[in-house]
Amino acid sequence: MTIPGTKSDQAADILKEEFPSSDDGGQIRLVFKVDNGTIESDISKKWILQALKDVQKDSFVKSVLSPYDAMTISPDKKIGYADITYVQPANEVGEHSKEHVLGIVESLRGKGIQTELAGSVAFSEIEIGAISEVIGILIAFMILAFTFTSFLVAGLPILTAAI
């Protein structure tokens, strides 16, 4: 959201001009954490670089920036992150590409490197189950009935929300 003419809008324009970003391509940030040793140990580095090489096999990947090239490693050398940029916008990154990354994440976790995901590419949508919704409505009804001391009055907001 922007409001033309405001200082924040002008600042955003300057930032876009001076620091062009990869807004056109979706991004995934892989965050690595090593409990035993460091992220720069030979074995950890080997597994992470191999995983990032496997990510690049996806034809939709525009670029991969490793934690070793970007110097995105914490001072204690336990945590680092890599950025994956796609050629298409975040909402158009295909399920095949997402599953490919998830498979790589699982393989790293199996090797003792905790790997988490961040970025603009959404991996799952939050789905609320029918049971939890019913329980929430019942709890809301009981609170309203207690507050208004009337089941009829308590039911009106619930009915209005349902409609």
Backbone as CSV, one residue per row, in Angstrom:
resi,resn,N_x,N_y,N_z,CA_x,CA_y,CA_z,C_x,C_y,C_z
1,MET,0.839,-1.168,0.000,0.000,0.000,0.000,0.887,1.235,0.000
2,THR,0.543,2.165,-0.832,1.298,3.416,-0.862,0.327,4.584,-0.851
3,ILE,0.782,5.669,-0.303,0.028,6.917,-0.331,0.921,7.914,-1.055
4,PRO,0.570,8.249,-2.302,1.418,9.131,-3.099,1.670,10.480,-2.412
5,GLY,2.911,10.925,-2.532,3.272,12.231,-1.995,3.790,12.205,-0.571
6,THR,3.651,11.077,0.127,4.137,11.023,1.505,5.650,10.767,1.503
7,LYS,6.267,11.057,2.629,7.707,10.863,2.738,8.078,9.382,2.609
8,SER,7.249,8.504,3.162,7.554,7.077,3.060,7.451,6.601,1.615
9,ASP,6.526,7.136,0.843,6.404,6.786,-0.562,7.618,7.285,-1.337
10,GLN,8.087,8.479,-1.015,9.278,9.018,-1.665,10.505,8.182,-1.301
11,ALA,10.585,7.768,-0.048,11.698,6.924,0.386,11.671,5.583,-0.333
12,ALA,10.491,5.013,-0.491,10.361,3.736,-1.198,10.803,3.880,-2.649
13,ASP,10.466,4.992,-3.275,10.892,5.237,-4.657,12.411,5.328,-4.754
14,ILE,13.022,6.015,-3.795,14.486,6.149,-3.789,15.139,4.783,-3.588
15,LEU,14.588,3.985,-2.673,15.139,2.651,-2.429,15.035,1.773,-3.675
16,LYS,13.902,1.841,-4.373,13.739,1.061,-5.599,14.742,1.490,-6.652
17,GLU,14.982,2.785,-6.729,15.898,3.334,-7.713,17.351,2.969,-7.398
18,GLU,17.743,3.125,-6.134,19.129,2.907,-5.729,19.471,1.441,-5.516
19,PHE,18.504,0.667,-5.034,18.731,-0.745,-4.740,17.678,-1.588,-5.440
20,PRO,17.843,-1.793,-6.734,16.837,-2.598,-7.434,16.783,-3.995,-6.831
21,SER,15.591,-4.458,-6.602,15.429,-5.769,-5.973,14.937,-6.770,-6.997
22,SER,14.818,-7.975,-6.548,14.330,-9.034,-7.424,12.853,-9.276,-7.161
23,ASP,12.078,-8.186,-7.127,10.642,-8.302,-6.881,9.944,-9.104,-7.961
24,ASP,10.562,-9.170,-9.136,9.929,-9.902,-10.216,10.003,-11.410,-10.014
25,GLY,10.937,-11.872,-9.214,11.069,-13.309,-8.980,10.825,-13.672,-7.535
26,GLY,10.137,-14.790,-7.337,9.900,-15.269,-5.983,11.209,-15.706,-5.330
27,GLN,11.250,-15.608,-4.017,12.461,-15.983,-3.294,12.155,-16.973,-2.179
28,ILE,13.101,-17.873,-1.976,13.073,-18.781,-0.833,14.392,-18.582,-0.106
29,ARG,14.315,-18.425,1.183,15.515,-18.341,2.004,15.620,-19.647,2.788
30,LEU,16.715,-20.350,2.588,16.996,-21.565,3.345,17.904,-21.184,4.504
31,VAL,17.440,-21.423,5.710,18.206,-21.091,6.908,18.757,-22.395,7.487
32,PHE,20.074,-22.435,7.649,20.760,-23.628,8.129,21.263,-23.407,9.551
33,LYS,21.130,-24.443,10.377,21.678,-24.396,11.737,22.364,-25.720,12.021
34,VAL,23.591,-25.616,12.489,24.382,-26.799,12.811,24.593,-26.823,14.317
35,ASP,24.228,-27.924,14.962,24.413,-28.048,16.407,25.816,-28.529,16.760
36,ASN,26.310,-29.482,15.993,27.639,-30.042,16.251,28.628,-29.472,15.248
37,GLY,29.631,-28.774,15.727,30.605,-28.160,14.844,30.128,-26.799,14.369
38,THR,30.586,-26.418,13.187,30.188,-25.122,12.618,29.658,-25.332,11.212
39,ILE,29.041,-24.305,10.705,28.513,-24.351,9.343,29.651,-24.320,8.324
40,GLU,30.828,-23.918,8.777,31.986,-23.858,7.889,32.856,-25.116,7.958
41,SER,32.464,-26.103,8.770,33.228,-27.353,8.813,33.139,-28.018,7.442
42,ASP,34.120,-28.828,7.125,34.193,-29.437,5.792,32.939,-30.225,5.441
43,ILE,32.447,-31.033,6.365,31.295,-31.885,6.074,30.010,-31.074,5.919
44,SER,29.803,-30.084,6.805,28.605,-29.236,6.697,28.630,-28.439,5.407
45,LYS,29.782,-27.879,5.098,29.925,-27.087,3.873,29.664,-27.952,2.640
46,LYS,30.181,-29.164,2.669,29.981,-30.088,1.538,28.500,-30.366,1.325
47,TRP,27.780,-30.695,2.413,26.355,-31.029,2.286,25.532,-29.821,1.848
48,ILE,25.823,-28.662,2.415,25.050,-27.463,2.064,25.302,-27.077,0.611
49,LEU,26.563,-27.075,0.181,26.866,-26.717,-1.206,26.269,-27.726,-2.177
50,GLN,26.269,-29.012,-1.810,25.654,-30.026,-2.672,24.144,-29.804,-2.761
51,ALA,23.529,-29.470,-1.639,22.082,-29.202,-1.632,21.759,-27.995,-2.516
52,LEU,22.552,-26.953,-2.423,22.315,-25.760,-3.241,22.565,-26.048,-4.717
53,LYS,23.515,-26.923,-5.002,23.759,-27.341,-6.389,22.534,-28.102,-6.917
54,ASP,21.939,-28.939,-6.061,20.729,-29.673,-6.443,19.554,-28.721,-6.682
55,VAL,19.474,-27.645,-5.897,18.411,-26.653,-6.087,18.533,-26.034,-7.469
56,GLN,19.735,-25.772,-7.914,19.956,-25.121,-9.208,19.567,-25.996,-10.390
57,LYS,19.333,-27.282,-10.158,18.912,-28.174,-11.242,17.504,-27.854,-11.725
58,ASP,16.736,-27.153,-10.910,15.385,-26.730,-11.308,15.523,-25.623,-12.342
59,SER,14.923,-25.815,-13.498,15.068,-24.841,-14.589,14.414,-23.490,-14.288
60,PHE,13.553,-23.435,-13.288,12.900,-22.179,-12.935,13.711,-21.345,-11.944
61,VAL,14.820,-21.886,-11.455,15.670,-21.158,-10.512,16.542,-20.183,-11.295
62,LYS,16.441,-18.925,-10.926,17.232,-17.873,-11.577,18.633,-17.806,-10.977
63,SER,18.705,-17.815,-9.643,20.011,-17.746,-8.982,19.936,-18.335,-7.581
64,VAL,21.092,-18.768,-7.104,21.229,-19.276,-5.740,22.459,-18.599,-5.152
65,LEU,22.266,-17.985,-3.995,23.365,-17.302,-3.312,23.642,-18.043,-2.013
66,SER,24.788,-18.689,-1.934,25.113,-19.515,-0.769,25.548,-18.645,0.404
67,PRO,25.493,-19.201,1.605,25.933,-18.432,2.774,27.436,-18.145,2.736
68,TYR,28.171,-18.952,2.000,29.614,-18.774,1.920,29.985,-17.642,0.964
69,ASP,29.210,-17.484,-0.110,29.464,-16.401,-1.062,28.942,-15.063,-0.545
70,ALA,27.782,-15.098,0.108,27.143,-13.860,0.571,27.597,-13.448,1.962
71,MET,28.390,-14.310,2.608,28.845,-14.050,3.977,27.663,-13.848,4.921
72,THR,26.676,-14.716,4.795,25.483,-14.654,5.645,25.557,-15.750,6.702
73,ILE,26.633,-15.713,7.449,26.881,-16.689,8.511,26.999,-15.931,9.821
74,SER,26.360,-16.476,10.862,26.380,-15.820,12.173,27.798,-15.792,12.742
75,PRO,28.057,-14.869,13.674,29.404,-14.776,14.266,29.885,-16.066,14.945
76,ASP,28.944,-16.849,15.510,29.368,-18.098,16.155,29.482,-19.261,15.162
77,LYS,29.211,-18.986,13.890,29.362,-19.971,12.794,28.418,-21.167,12.922
78,LYS,27.308,-20.975,13.617,26.327,-22.053,13.785,25.152,-21.926,12.812
79,ILE,24.870,-20.691,12.353,23.694,-20.425,11.522,24.123,-19.639,10.285
80,GLY,23.488,-19.970,9.166,23.712,-19.239,7.930,22.496,-19.389,7.044
81,TYR,22.428,-18.578,5.998,21.287,-18.730,5.096,21.687,-18.521,3.650
82,ALA,20.913,-19.155,2.776,21.094,-19.047,1.333,19.800,-18.531,0.733
83,ASP,19.915,-17.746,-0.333,18.742,-17.215,-1.017,18.608,-17.844,-2.395
84,ILE,17.398,-18.314,-2.677,17.065,-18.886,-3.978,16.088,-17.931,-4.644
85,THR,16.382,-17.509,-5.859,15.499,-16.606,-6.596,14.997,-17.325,-7.839
86,TYR,13.699,-17.217,-8.075,13.058,-17.858,-9.222,12.829,-16.857,-10.342
87,VAL,12.629,-17.369,-11.547,12.394,-16.493,-12.697,10.971,-15.942,-12.701
88,GLN,10.048,-16.625,-12.047,8.659,-16.167,-12.018,8.321,-15.577,-10.643
89,PRO,7.250,-14.788,-10.578,6.829,-14.221,-9.288,6.500,-15.310,-8.269
90,ALA,6.524,-14.929,-7.002,6.338,-15.880,-5.900,5.044,-16.680,-6.029
91,ASN,3.968,-16.028,-6.420,2.689,-16.728,-6.492,2.581,-17.653,-7.703
92,GLU,3.576,-17.616,-8.596,3.554,-18.483,-9.774,4.572,-19.618,-9.705
93,VAL,5.336,-19.693,-8.612,6.295,-20.788,-8.466,5.505,-22.081,-8.333
94,GLY,5.829,-23.035,-9.182,5.061,-24.273,-9.268,5.274,-25.227,-8.108
95,GLU,4.319,-26.139,-7.971,4.376,-27.142,-6.911,5.594,-28.047,-7.076
96,HIS,5.977,-28.318,-8.328,7.145,-29.169,-8.567,8.402,-28.517,-7.982
97,SER,8.547,-27.216,-8.186,9.708,-26.499,-7.650,9.688,-26.490,-6.126
98,LYS,8.509,-26.301,-5.555,8.381,-26.289,-4.091,8.714,-27.663,-3.504
99,GLU,8.195,-28.709,-4.146,8.457,-30.060,-3.666,9.939,-30.409,-3.792
100,HIS,10.572,-29.907,-4.847,12.004,-30.129,-5.044,12.797,-29.539,-3.873
101,VAL,12.462,-28.308,-3.491,13.145,-27.652,-2.367,12.844,-28.380,-1.065
102,LEU,11.600,-28.772,-0.861,11.247,-29.494,0.377,12.003,-30.815,0.491
103,GLY,12.198,-31.493,-0.622,12.975,-32.733,-0.605,14.418,-32.489,-0.198
104,ILE,14.983,-31.408,-0.701,16.360,-31.050,-0.345,16.451,-30.676,1.128
105,VAL,15.456,-29.951,1.622,15.420,-29.574,3.043,15.391,-30.825,3.912
106,GLU,14.553,-31.781,3.549,14.450,-33.021,4.329,15.763,-33.802,4.305
107,SER,16.452,-33.812,3.156,17.721,-34.546,3.090,18.774,-33.898,3.989
108,LEU,18.790,-32.569,4.063,19.729,-31.885,4.957,19.391,-32.155,6.420
109,ARG,18.107,-32.150,6.732,17.700,-32.446,8.110,18.136,-33.853,8.501
110,GLY,18.065,-34.781,7.557,18.489,-36.139,7.813,19.985,-36.250,8.074
111,LYS,20.734,-35.264,7.632,22.183,-35.248,7.836,22.582,-34.434,9.057
112,GLY,21.586,-33.985,9.831,21.878,-33.270,11.069,21.994,-31.764,10.927
113,ILE,21.595,-31.233,9.786,21.606,-29.780,9.593,20.157,-29.317,9.623
114,GLN,19.799,-28.619,10.686,18.435,-28.100,10.787,18.262,-27.066,9.684
115,THR,17.248,-27.241,8.852,17.014,-26.355,7.716,15.573,-25.892,7.746
116,GLU,15.389,-24.577,7.710,14.051,-23.991,7.736,13.869,-23.096,6.521
117,LEU,12.615,-22.792,6.211,12.275,-22.017,5.025,11.711,-20.647,5.382
118,ALA,12.025,-19.672,4.578,11.440,-18.338,4.685,11.363,-17.792,3.269
119,GLY,10.887,-16.578,3.121,10.854,-15.946,1.808,9.454,-15.661,1.331
120,SER,9.368,-15.245,0.061,8.090,-14.813,-0.489,7.282,-15.947,-1.101
121,VAL,7.875,-17.103,-1.315,7.158,-18.236,-1.892,6.410,-18.954,-0.781
122,ALA,5.097,-19.071,-0.944,4.256,-19.726,0.066,4.247,-21.229,-0.186
123,PHE,4.486,-21.997,0.876,4.522,-23.444,0.751,3.223,-24.115,1.135
124,SER,2.428,-23.498,1.980,1.162,-24.110,2.357,0.190,-23.018,2.740
125,GLU,-1.054,-23.342,2.574,-2.099,-22.432,2.984,-2.675,-22.936,4.286
126,ILE,-3.010,-22.020,5.152,-3.594,-22.404,6.433,-5.038,-22.831,6.201
127,GLU,-5.338,-24.030,6.623,-6.698,-24.534,6.510,-7.228,-24.794,7.909
128,ILE,-8.366,-24.256,8.166,-8.973,-24.446,9.481,-9.990,-25.564,9.353
129,GLY,-9.858,-26.555,10.195,-10.749,-27.699,10.142,-12.132,-27.364,10.667
130,ALA,-13.117,-28.100,10.218,-14.499,-27.862,10.605,-14.705,-28.043,12.103
131,ILE,-14.036,-28.995,12.713,-14.204,-29.250,14.145,-13.742,-28.052,14.962
132,SER,-12.582,-27.495,14.618,-12.074,-26.360,15.391,-12.983,-25.138,15.228
133,GLU,-13.579,-24.978,14.051,-14.513,-23.873,13.855,-15.759,-24.041,14.722
134,VAL,-16.287,-25.231,14.774,-17.480,-25.502,15.578,-17.191,-25.268,17.059
135,ILE,-16.023,-25.733,17.508,-15.651,-25.533,18.908,-15.520,-24.046,19.214
136,GLY,-14.906,-23.295,18.297,-14.754,-21.849,18.488,-16.093,-21.131,18.548
137,ILE,-17.025,-21.533,17.693,-18.365,-20.918,17.701,-19.097,-21.247,18.993
138,LEU,-18.977,-22.483,19.463,-19.633,-22.859,20.724,-19.061,-22.079,21.910
139,ILE,-17.749,-21.907,21.942,-17.133,-21.140,23.023,-17.591,-19.681,22.956
140,ALA,-17.623,-19.122,21.739,-18.088,-17.740,21.582,-19.539,-17.606,22.022
141,PHE,-20.376,-18.591,21.673,-21.779,-18.559,22.072,-21.918,-18.591,23.592
142,MET,-21.140,-19.445,24.246,-21.219,-19.543,25.711,-20.771,-18.231,26.373
143,ILE,-19.725,-17.618,25.846,-19.261,-16.340,26.404,-20.317,-15.262,26.212
144,LEU,-20.911,-15.223,25.017,-21.952,-14.226,24.759,-23.193,-14.488,25.624
145,ALA,-23.558,-15.756,25.783,-24.723,-16.079,26.612,-24.485,-15.669,28.055
146,PHE,-23.285,-15.875,28.554,-22.943,-15.461,29.912,-22.951,-13.929,30.026
147,THR,-22.395,-13.255,29.019,-22.311,-11.789,29.042,-23.695,-11.145,28.955
148,PHE,-24.512,-11.635,28.024,-25.826,-11.024,27.817,-26.924,-11.663,28.669
149,THR,-26.636,-12.734,29.351,-27.587,-13.508,30.160,-28.856,-13.859,29.385
150,SER,-28.657,-14.146,28.102,-29.789,-14.539,27.267,-29.267,-15.349,26.084
151,PHE,-29.851,-16.523,25.887,-29.430,-17.342,24.752,-29.860,-16.720,23.432
152,LEU,-31.015,-16.082,23.413,-31.514,-15.463,22.186,-30.611,-14.313,21.755
153,VAL,-30.265,-13.434,22.684,-29.407,-12.292,22.361,-28.008,-12.776,21.986
154,ALA,-27.514,-13.819,22.637,-26.188,-14.358,22.334,-26.159,-14.994,20.951
155,GLY,-27.280,-15.542,20.514,-27.333,-16.197,19.211,-27.350,-15.248,18.037
156,LEU,-27.805,-14.012,18.256,-27.902,-13.053,17.141,-26.541,-12.716,16.515
157,PRO,-25.493,-12.398,17.285,-24.196,-12.136,16.636,-23.631,-13.369,15.940
158,ILE,-23.861,-14.543,16.518,-23.386,-15.770,15.894,-24.117,-16.001,14.577
159,LEU,-25.433,-15.805,14.588,-26.232,-15.963,13.371,-25.811,-14.938,12.322
160,THR,-25.590,-13.707,12.728,-25.167,-12.663,11.796,-23.809,-13.013,11.184
161,ALA,-22.872,-13.505,11.996,-21.551,-13.894,11.492,-21.652,-15.064,10.515
162,ALA,-22.528,-16.008,10.811,-22.708,-17.173,9.941,-23.281,-16.774,8.595
163,ILE,-24.203,-15.815,8.618,-24.812,-15.356,7.361,-23.804,-14.591,6.552
